Amino acid sequence: MSKVTIVLLIIIAVLLIALIVLYFLGKRMQKKQEEQQAQISAMAQSVSMLIIDKKQMKLKDAGLPAAVIEQTPKLMRNSKLPIVKAKTGPRIMTFICDAAIFDSIPVKKEVKATVSGLYITSVKGLHGSIVPADTGKKKGFRAKLQRKYQELSSQVSKK
């Protein structure tokens, strides 16, 4: 055998091993995500709240409790998350919102939200229905892919 075929066989073997490892890691991560989703749904409660503001902010700039920031991985502390400031009862609180429903949350309106700890999982209008705000901006390729992924993942989780 020539040197070229030996090199190609080695490259193919390495790629095959990498694919197998990624497959098993993906399955493990999927199981972990399903367990976390079950915990979130078990802790969910309905709360009526007045939405004051919503932004995409870095976790350390959001004003969340120090315990939340310490528990997050170091790589996630600099990433931007959908943050919602809302008045629940007499207190103004900061919540982390699910990215799939962030655009549909109305600002300066009262809503009935399903909350699990500091995480908003769903929102319903308290007075009438919620109309998603169409900003009129043209969505990019990545935003379209994320929306399709979220739709598919929500269909899979419903089954």
C-alpha positions as CSV (number, residue, x, y, z in Angstrom):
1,M,0.0,0.0,0.0
2,S,1.2,3.5,-0.7
3,K,1.7,6.2,1.8
4,V,-1.4,8.1,0.6
5,T,-3.8,5.3,1.2
6,I,-2.4,4.6,4.6
7,V,-2.8,8.3,5.5
8,L,-6.4,8.3,4.2
9,L,-7.2,5.2,6.1
10,I,-5.9,6.7,9.3
11,I,-7.9,9.9,8.7
12,I,-11.1,7.9,8.0
13,A,-10.5,5.9,11.2
14,V,-10.0,9.0,13.3
15,L,-13.2,10.6,11.8
16,L,-15.2,7.5,12.5
17,I,-14.0,7.3,16.1
18,A,-14.9,11.0,16.5
19,L,-18.4,10.5,15.1
20,I,-19.0,7.6,17.5
21,V,-17.8,9.6,20.5
22,L,-20.0,12.6,19.5
23,Y,-23.0,10.3,19.1
24,F,-22.7,8.9,22.6
25,L,-22.0,12.3,24.1
26,G,-25.1,13.6,22.3
27,K,-27.3,10.9,23.7
28,R,-26.0,11.5,27.2
29,M,-26.6,15.3,26.9
30,Q,-30.1,14.6,25.6
31,K,-30.9,12.5,28.7
32,K,-29.5,15.1,31.0
33,Q,-31.6,17.8,29.3
34,E,-34.8,15.7,29.6
35,E,-34.1,15.2,33.3
36,Q,-33.6,19.0,33.8
37,Q,-36.8,19.7,31.8
38,A,-38.7,17.3,34.2
39,Q,-37.3,19.1,37.2
40,I,-38.3,22.5,35.7
41,S,-41.9,21.3,35.0
42,A,-42.2,19.8,38.5
43,M,-41.2,23.1,40.2
44,A,-43.4,25.2,37.9
45,Q,-45.9,27.6,39.4
46,S,-48.3,30.2,37.9
47,V,-47.6,33.8,38.9
48,S,-49.2,37.0,37.7
49,M,-46.7,39.7,37.0
50,L,-46.3,43.1,35.4
51,I,-43.5,43.1,32.9
52,I,-41.3,46.1,33.3
53,D,-38.5,45.5,30.9
54,K,-36.9,42.8,28.8
55,K,-33.4,42.7,27.4
56,Q,-30.7,40.4,26.1
57,M,-28.0,40.9,28.8
58,K,-24.8,39.3,30.1
59,L,-25.5,37.2,33.1
60,K,-23.1,39.1,35.4
61,D,-24.7,42.5,34.3
62,A,-28.3,41.3,34.8
63,G,-28.5,41.9,38.6
64,L,-29.3,38.3,39.5
65,P,-28.4,36.9,42.9
66,A,-24.8,36.0,43.5
67,A,-25.7,32.3,44.1
68,V,-27.1,32.1,40.6
69,I,-24.0,33.6,39.1
70,E,-21.7,31.3,41.1
71,Q,-23.6,28.2,40.0
72,T,-23.4,28.9,36.3
73,P,-20.3,27.6,34.3
74,K,-17.6,30.2,33.7
75,L,-18.1,30.1,29.9
76,M,-21.8,31.0,30.3
77,R,-21.2,34.0,32.4
78,N,-20.2,36.1,29.4
79,S,-22.9,34.9,27.1
80,K,-26.1,37.0,26.6
81,L,-29.3,35.6,28.0
82,P,-32.9,36.9,27.7
83,I,-33.6,38.7,31.0
84,V,-37.0,40.0,32.1
85,K,-37.6,42.5,34.9
86,A,-41.1,42.1,36.4
87,K,-43.1,43.2,39.4
88,T,-44.5,40.1,41.2
89,G,-46.6,41.2,44.1
90,P,-44.8,44.0,46.0
91,R,-41.3,43.1,44.7
92,I,-39.5,43.8,41.5
93,M,-37.6,40.7,40.4
94,T,-35.2,39.7,37.7
95,F,-36.0,36.5,35.8
96,I,-34.2,34.5,33.1
97,C,-36.6,33.8,30.2
98,D,-36.9,30.9,27.9
99,A,-35.5,32.0,24.5
100,A,-38.4,30.5,22.6
101,I,-41.0,32.8,24.3
102,F,-38.8,35.9,24.8
103,D,-40.2,37.7,21.7
104,S,-43.8,37.1,22.7
105,I,-43.5,38.7,26.1
106,P,-45.2,42.1,26.1
107,V,-43.6,45.0,27.9
108,K,-45.6,47.1,30.3
109,K,-48.4,44.6,30.5
110,E,-49.7,42.2,33.1
111,V,-49.3,38.6,32.2
112,K,-49.8,35.2,33.9
113,A,-46.4,33.4,33.6
114,T,-45.4,29.9,34.5
115,V,-42.2,30.3,36.6
116,S,-39.8,27.7,37.9
117,G,-37.5,29.4,40.4
118,L,-36.1,32.4,38.4
119,Y,-36.8,30.9,35.0
120,I,-39.9,31.9,33.0
121,T,-41.1,28.9,30.9
122,S,-44.4,30.2,29.4
123,V,-46.5,33.3,29.3
124,K,-50.3,33.9,28.9
125,G,-52.1,37.2,28.7
126,L,-54.0,38.2,31.8
127,H,-56.3,40.6,30.0
128,G,-56.8,39.4,26.5
129,S,-54.3,37.4,24.3
130,I,-50.7,38.1,23.7
131,V,-49.8,39.3,20.3
132,P,-46.1,38.7,19.4
133,A,-44.4,42.0,18.7
134,D,-43.2,42.0,15.0
135,T,-40.3,44.3,14.9
136,G,-40.3,44.4,11.2
137,K,-36.6,43.6,11.1
138,K,-35.5,41.1,8.5
139,K,-34.3,37.9,10.3
140,G,-30.9,36.5,9.6
141,F,-30.0,33.0,8.5
142,R,-29.0,32.1,12.1
143,A,-32.2,33.4,13.6
144,K,-34.2,31.4,11.1
145,L,-32.3,28.2,12.0
146,Q,-32.7,28.8,15.7
147,R,-36.5,29.3,15.2
148,K,-36.8,26.1,13.2
149,Y,-34.7,24.2,15.8
150,Q,-36.9,25.5,18.7
151,E,-40.1,24.5,16.8
152,L,-38.7,21.0,16.2
153,S,-37.5,20.6,19.8
154,S,-40.9,21.7,21.1
155,Q,-42.6,19.2,18.9
156,V,-40.3,16.4,20.1
157,S,-40.8,17.4,23.8
158,K,-44.6,17.3,23.4
159,K,-44.5,13.7,22.2
